């Protein structure tokens, strides 16, 4: 029995869909993989390796595995991750903008090197400028949901200091449930989370964000434990007149930033800050000050207007060392660049006329 015309159309459409799905699932991943590796190397001079790419046209998901981008020497790893998975929502067709229902990255790694002032191992990538953007371009429309990063790590080598420093960030966990520039989603709060161990010190951020809206509010809870203070003093823009040889810093702060078209921006914080095991020496290495522990409870701190309200400040086992050299200078004077102490001389007595048998002086 011959097929009717509409049956032929349906069968033809079905065959085209099957062929298109087969092309997307089996042929397209290989094309994308080879083209990406070739073009990235031609544009950056770095080697890009991609283990595998899989596309599922029925579930609208894409996954890339075993990605590795090298330095310019084409041997040292610069960026890598074990897998990245993206699930695109079919609503992207109706909204006219990409809507990602899930984005997941596993075991990302980043190798950063600071070679000098304002120079890094990725500076060559930033110097490759594209065509200038037009001033009247509107921001891109997109919606990203359920963004997660697990098992991340960063190695940062700072060669721009007199003595090279190495920093390690391990156990990076990031959760960003929602971020969007589409108005329908912009009024919804997102709850980001960040966890990491920075040079052995646990660091955590938990908060609420409301970005891209007319009035925005950002609230972040910062938790930092046992940060080694002397290790980071080399990054201060000015040299200290003393040597901080020991000290740990911890904080539990809730930071809130509010901004709107009708009011001035507000940046406030509340919580606690503590220092423990602090020791400060003079440039020669002689002890100057020490403290077992300092705790400060912050009721409210308006950082932009510089208004601070503290409920309690406690200091445990403070110790100060004062000494004076042969020239009469105190050790704290030497830190400030003060000269030797001078003895105050009284003016010589001035003789006057006698009045009533007595002598008076002016």
C-alpha positions as CSV (number, residue, x, y, z in Angstrom):
1,X,0.0,0.0,0.0
2,X,1.6,3.3,-1.1
3,X,2.3,5.9,1.6
4,X,0.2,9.0,1.7
5,X,1.8,12.3,1.2
6,X,1.7,13.4,4.9
7,X,3.2,10.1,5.9
8,X,6.1,10.6,3.6
9,X,6.6,14.1,5.1
10,X,6.6,12.7,8.6
11,X,8.9,9.8,7.7
12,X,11.3,12.3,5.9
13,X,11.3,14.6,8.9
14,X,11.9,11.6,11.2
15,X,14.8,10.4,9.1
16,X,16.4,13.9,9.1
17,X,16.1,14.1,12.8
18,X,17.7,10.7,13.3
19,X,20.5,11.7,11.0
20,X,21.0,15.0,12.7
21,X,21.0,13.4,16.1
22,X,23.5,10.8,14.9
23,X,25.7,13.6,13.5
24,X,25.6,15.5,16.8
25,X,26.2,12.5,19.0
26,X,28.9,10.8,17.0
27,X,30.5,13.1,14.4
28,X,30.3,16.6,15.9
29,X,32.3,15.8,19.1
30,X,35.3,14.8,17.1
31,X,35.1,17.9,14.9
32,X,34.8,20.2,17.8
33,X,37.7,18.5,19.6
34,X,40.1,18.7,16.7
35,X,39.1,22.3,15.8
36,X,39.4,23.5,19.4
37,X,42.9,22.1,19.9
38,X,44.1,23.4,16.6
39,X,42.7,26.9,17.0
40,X,43.7,27.4,20.6
41,X,47.3,26.5,19.8
42,X,47.3,28.8,16.8
43,X,45.9,31.7,18.8
44,X,47.9,31.4,22.1
45,X,51.0,29.3,21.3
46,X,49.9,26.9,24.0
47,X,48.9,23.2,23.7
48,X,45.3,22.2,24.4
49,X,44.6,18.5,25.1
50,X,41.0,17.2,25.2
51,X,40.4,13.6,26.2
52,X,36.8,13.3,25.1
53,X,33.7,15.2,24.2
54,X,30.2,13.8,24.4
55,X,27.0,15.4,23.2
56,X,23.5,14.1,23.9
57,X,20.9,15.8,21.6
58,X,18.0,14.1,23.5
59,X,18.9,15.2,27.0
60,X,20.5,18.5,25.9
61,X,23.7,17.8,27.7
62,X,27.4,18.2,26.8
63,X,30.4,16.9,28.7
64,X,34.1,17.4,28.2
65,X,36.7,15.2,29.9
66,X,40.4,15.4,30.7
67,X,41.1,18.9,29.5
68,X,44.6,20.3,29.8
69,X,46.1,23.7,28.7
70,X,49.8,24.1,29.0
71,X,52.1,27.1,29.4
72,X,54.0,28.6,26.5
73,X,56.6,25.9,27.0
74,X,54.0,23.4,26.0
75,X,54.9,21.1,28.9
76,X,53.9,22.8,32.2
77,X,50.2,22.6,32.9
78,X,48.4,25.9,33.2
79,X,44.7,24.9,33.5
80,X,43.2,21.5,33.7
81,X,40.1,19.7,34.9
82,X,38.9,16.1,34.9
83,X,35.4,16.8,33.6
84,X,32.9,19.6,32.9
85,X,29.2,18.9,32.3
86,X,26.6,21.4,31.1
87,X,22.9,20.7,30.8
88,X,21.0,23.2,28.6
89,X,17.3,23.8,29.2
90,X,14.9,23.6,26.2
91,X,13.5,26.9,27.5
92,X,16.4,28.6,25.8
93,X,14.5,28.4,22.5
94,X,11.5,30.3,23.8
95,X,13.4,32.8,25.9
96,X,15.9,33.6,23.1
97,X,18.8,33.3,25.5
98,X,21.0,30.4,26.7
99,X,19.6,28.9,29.9
100,X,21.8,26.3,31.6
101,X,20.0,24.2,34.2
102,X,23.3,22.6,35.5
103,X,27.0,23.3,35.2
104,X,29.4,21.1,37.0
105,X,33.3,21.1,37.0
106,X,35.3,18.5,38.7
107,X,38.9,18.6,39.9
108,X,39.9,21.9,38.2
109,X,43.6,23.0,38.6
110,X,45.2,26.4,38.0
111,X,48.9,27.1,38.0
112,X,49.7,30.8,38.5
113,X,53.1,32.5,38.4
114,X,53.8,36.2,39.2
115,X,57.0,36.9,37.3
116,X,57.2,40.6,38.2
117,X,55.2,43.8,38.8
118,X,51.9,43.4,37.0
119,X,53.2,40.4,35.0
120,X,51.9,36.9,35.2
121,X,52.2,33.7,33.3
122,X,48.9,34.5,31.6
123,X,49.7,38.2,30.7
124,X,50.3,37.1,27.1
125,X,46.7,36.0,26.9
126,X,45.4,39.4,28.1
127,X,47.5,41.2,25.6
128,X,45.8,39.5,22.7
129,X,43.1,42.1,22.1
130,X,40.0,41.5,20.0
131,X,37.9,44.0,18.1
132,X,36.7,46.9,20.3
133,X,33.3,46.7,21.7
134,X,30.6,49.2,20.8
135,X,29.5,51.5,23.6
136,X,25.8,50.9,23.0
137,X,26.0,47.1,23.2
138,X,23.5,45.6,25.7
139,X,24.7,43.1,28.3
140,X,24.4,39.4,27.3
141,X,21.3,37.6,28.2
142,X,21.8,34.3,30.0
143,X,20.8,32.2,32.9
144,X,23.1,29.8,34.7
145,X,21.7,27.5,37.4
146,X,23.2,25.0,39.8
147,X,26.9,25.8,39.2
148,X,29.2,23.6,41.2
149,X,32.9,23.2,41.4
150,X,34.4,20.3,43.4
151,X,37.9,19.2,44.2
152,X,39.7,22.3,42.9
153,X,43.2,23.4,43.6
154,X,45.5,26.4,42.8
155,X,49.3,26.7,42.9
156,X,50.5,30.3,43.0
157,X,54.2,31.0,42.8
158,X,55.3,34.6,43.4
159,X,58.6,35.4,41.9
160,X,58.2,39.1,42.1
161,X,59.3,39.3,45.7
162,X,62.9,39.4,46.9
163,X,62.4,35.9,48.2
164,X,60.1,33.6,46.2
165,X,56.9,32.6,47.9
166,X,54.6,29.6,47.1
167,X,50.9,29.5,47.9
168,X,48.7,26.5,47.8
169,X,44.9,26.4,47.7
170,X,43.4,23.0,48.1
171,X,39.9,21.5,48.5
172,X,38.1,24.2,46.6
173,X,34.3,23.7,46.7
174,X,32.0,26.3,45.1
175,X,28.2,26.2,44.9
176,X,26.4,28.9,43.0
177,X,22.8,27.9,42.6
178,X,21.7,30.7,40.3
179,X,23.0,33.8,38.5
180,X,21.2,35.5,35.6
181,X,20.7,38.6,33.6
182,X,17.2,37.7,32.5
183,X,14.7,39.9,34.4
184,X,12.5,37.0,35.3
185,X,15.3,35.4,37.3
186,X,17.1,38.5,38.5
187,X,14.8,39.1,41.4
188,X,15.5,35.7,43.0
189,X,18.2,35.3,45.6
190,X,21.1,33.0,45.1
191,X,23.0,31.3,47.9
192,X,26.6,31.0,47.0
193,X,29.1,28.9,49.0
194,X,32.9,28.8,48.9
195,X,35.2,26.4,50.8
196,X,39.0,26.1,50.5
197,X,42.1,25.5,52.5
198,X,44.5,28.4,51.8
199,X,48.1,27.6,52.9
200,X,46.8,25.3,55.6
201,X,44.1,27.7,56.8
202,X,40.5,26.9,56.3
203,X,38.5,29.6,54.5
204,X,34.7,29.7,54.1
205,X,32.2,32.0,52.5
206,X,28.4,31.7,52.8
207,X,25.9,34.3,51.8
208,X,23.1,35.6,49.8
209,X,23.3,37.7,46.6
210,X,20.8,39.6,44.5
211,X,22.7,40.7,41.5
212,X,21.6,42.5,38.3
213,X,18.5,44.0,39.9
214,X,17.7,47.7,40.2
215,X,18.5,47.6,43.9
216,X,21.1,45.0,44.9
217,X,22.0,43.5,48.2
218,X,25.0,41.3,48.8
219,X,25.4,39.4,52.1
220,X,28.4,37.3,52.7
221,X,29.6,35.4,55.8
222,X,33.3,35.1,56.0
223,X,35.0,32.5,58.1
224,X,38.8,32.4,58.4
225,X,40.7,30.3,60.9
226,X,44.4,30.5,61.9
227,X,45.8,32.6,59.1
228,X,49.5,32.9,59.3
229,X,50.0,36.7,59.4
230,X,53.9,36.9,58.8
231,X,53.6,34.8,55.7
232,X,51.4,37.5,53.9
233,X,53.2,40.7,55.1
234,X,55.4,40.7,52.0
235,X,52.4,41.8,50.0
236,X,52.0,45.1,51.8
237,X,52.6,48.1,49.6
238,X,54.9,49.7,52.2
239,X,57.6,48.2,54.4
240,X,56.8,48.0,58.1
241,X,59.2,49.6,60.6
242,X,59.0,46.4,62.7
243,X,59.2,42.7,62.2
244,X,56.1,40.6,62.8
245,X,57.6,37.2,63.5
246,X,54.5,35.3,64.7
247,X,50.8,35.6,64.8
248,X,47.6,33.9,63.7
249,X,44.4,35.7,62.6
250,X,40.8,34.4,62.7
251,X,37.5,36.1,61.8
252,X,33.8,35.4,61.7
253,X,32.2,38.3,59.8
254,X,28.9,39.0,58.2
255,X,29.5,41.6,55.4
256,X,26.6,43.3,53.7
257,X,26.7,45.6,50.7
258,X,23.6,47.5,49.6
259,X,23.2,49.8,46.6
260,X,20.3,51.4,44.8
261,X,19.6,54.3,42.5
262,X,18.0,56.3,45.3
263,X,20.6,55.8,48.1
264,X,24.3,55.8,48.6
265,X,26.1,52.5,48.7
266,X,26.4,50.9,52.2
267,X,29.1,48.5,53.2
268,X,28.7,47.1,56.7
269,X,30.2,44.3,58.8
270,X,29.5,42.6,62.1
271,X,31.1,39.7,63.9
272,X,34.4,39.0,65.6
273,X,38.1,39.3,64.8
274,X,40.9,37.7,66.9
275,X,44.7,37.6,66.9
276,X,46.7,34.9,68.8
277,X,50.3,34.3,69.5
278,X,51.4,37.7,68.1
279,X,55.0,38.7,68.4
280,X,56.6,41.9,67.1
281,X,60.4,42.6,67.1
282,X,62.4,45.7,66.1
283,X,64.5,45.6,62.8
284,X,67.5,44.2,64.8
285,X,65.5,41.3,66.1
286,X,65.1,42.5,69.7
287,X,61.6,41.8,71.2
288,X,59.3,44.8,71.1
289,X,55.8,43.5,71.9
290,X,53.9,40.3,72.3
291,X,50.3,39.3,73.0
292,X,48.7,36.0,73.9
293,X,45.4,36.8,72.3
294,X,43.2,39.7,71.3
295,X,39.4,39.4,70.6
296,X,37.2,42.2,69.3
297,X,33.4,41.9,69.0
298,X,32.1,44.2,66.3
299,X,28.5,45.3,66.7
300,X,28.4,47.2,63.4
301,X,31.1,48.7,61.2
302,X,30.2,51.1,58.5
303,X,33.2,50.7,56.3
304,X,32.5,53.5,53.8
305,X,31.6,56.1,56.4
306,X,34.3,54.8,58.8
307,X,32.0,54.4,61.7
308,X,32.7,51.5,64.1
309,X,30.8,50.2,67.1
310,X,32.5,47.6,69.3
311,X,30.9,45.8,72.2
312,X,34.0,44.3,73.7
313,X,37.8,44.2,73.3
314,X,39.8,41.7,75.4
315,X,43.5,41.3,75.5
316,X,45.3,38.4,77.1
317,X,48.9,38.4,78.3
318,X,50.2,41.6,76.6
319,X,53.9,42.3,77.0
320,X,55.9,45.3,75.9
321,X,59.7,45.8,76.0
322,X,61.1,49.3,76.5
323,X,64.8,50.1,76.4
324,X,67.0,53.1,76.1
325,X,70.5,53.3,74.6
326,X,73.5,55.3,75.7
327,X,72.4,58.3,73.7
328,X,69.2,58.5,75.6
329,X,66.9,57.2,72.7
330,X,64.1,54.8,73.5
331,X,63.6,51.8,71.2
332,X,60.2,53.2,70.1
333,X,61.9,56.5,69.2
334,X,64.3,54.7,67.0
335,X,61.4,53.0,65.1
336,X,59.9,56.5,64.4
337,X,63.3,57.9,63.4
338,X,63.5,60.2,66.4
339,X,66.8,61.7,67.5
340,X,68.5,61.4,70.9
341,X,66.7,62.8,73.9
342,X,67.9,66.3,74.7
343,X,68.1,67.6,78.2
344,X,66.1,70.8,78.7
345,X,68.3,73.7,79.9
346,X,66.9,76.3,82.1
347,X,67.6,80.0,81.1
348,X,70.2,81.8,83.2
349,X,68.7,84.0,85.9
350,X,68.3,87.7,85.1
351,X,69.2,90.2,87.7
352,X,66.7,93.0,88.5
353,X,66.5,96.0,90.9
354,X,66.2,95.5,94.6
355,X,62.9,96.4,96.1
356,X,62.6,96.6,99.8
357,X,65.9,94.8,100.4
358,X,64.9,91.9,98.2
359,X,65.9,90.9,94.7
360,X,63.2,90.1,92.1
361,X,63.6,88.3,88.8
362,X,61.6,88.3,85.7
